[in-house]
């Protein structure tokens, strides 16, 4: 997590799955959208969006994210010192 609040990846997924709280500054992308018949458009309602992922969905997501790690790149010495 960007602020160090969660260490294991599963904690981050659980947070976005059901832990996001309603807040005045909640990004619109994390809010539910409802259809407004008057304007004929979808609008954010301010309530947090729930992903409703199953345990299997969460395990599959972690398995996928773990495939994105490039161990050769992160251990390559040419990237070890950005001030060279």
C-alpha positions in Angstrom: 0.0 0.0 0.0 1.3 3.5 -0.8 1.4 4.5 2.9 2.8 1.3 4.4 -0.5 0.5 6.1 -0.7 -3.0 4.7 2.2 -5.4 4.3 0.8 -8.5 2.8 -0.8 -8.2 -0.7 -3.9 -10.0 0.6 -4.5 -7.2 3.1 -4.4 -4.6 0.2 -6.9 -6.7 -1.8 -9.2 -7.1 1.2 -9.1 -3.4 1.8 -10.3 -2.6 -1.8 -12.7 -5.6 -1.7 -14.6 -4.4 1.3 -12.6 -2.0 3.5 -12.9 1.3 1.7 -14.9 3.8 3.8 -17.2 6.6 2.6 -15.3 9.9 2.7 -15.7 13.4 1.1 -12.4 13.0 -0.7 -13.0 9.4 -1.9 -11.9 9.2 -5.5 -14.8 8.8 -8.0 -13.2 5.7 -9.3 -13.8 4.0 -5.9 -17.4 5.1 -5.7 -20.6 3.3 -6.8 -22.4 4.8 -9.8 -26.1 5.0 -10.0 -28.3 5.9 -13.0 -30.0 9.3 -12.7 -33.2 9.2 -14.9 -33.5 12.9 -14.8 -30.1 13.6 -16.4 -30.0 10.2 -18.2 -26.5 9.7 -16.9 -24.6 7.6 -14.4 -23.4 9.6 -11.4 -21.2 8.7 -8.4 -23.2 8.3 -5.3 -20.4 8.8 -2.8 -20.6 5.3 -1.4 -17.6 3.0 -1.7 -17.6 0.5 -4.5 -17.3 -3.1 -3.4 -15.4 -5.6 -5.6 -17.2 -8.6 -4.0 -14.2 -10.9 -4.9 -14.5 -14.5 -3.7 -11.5 -16.1 -1.9 -10.7 -17.9 -5.1 -10.8 -14.6 -7.0 -8.4 -13.0 -4.5 -6.0 -16.0 -4.7 -6.1 -15.9 -8.5 -5.4 -12.1 -8.4 -2.4 -12.6 -6.2 -1.1 -15.4 -8.4 -1.4 -13.1 -11.4 0.3 -10.2 -9.7 3.2 -12.4 -8.7 3.8 -13.2 -12.3 4.6 -9.6 -12.9 7.8 -9.6 -10.8 11.0 -9.5 -12.8 13.7 -10.8 -10.5 16.5 -10.4 -13.1 15.7 -6.7 -13.4 15.5 -5.9 -9.7 18.8 -7.7 -9.0 20.6 -6.2 -11.9 23.5 -4.0 -10.6 23.1 -1.4 -13.4 19.9 -0.4 -11.6 21.3 -0.4 -8.1 22.5 3.2 -7.9 20.4 5.9 -9.5 23.1 8.5 -8.7 25.8 7.2 -11.0 
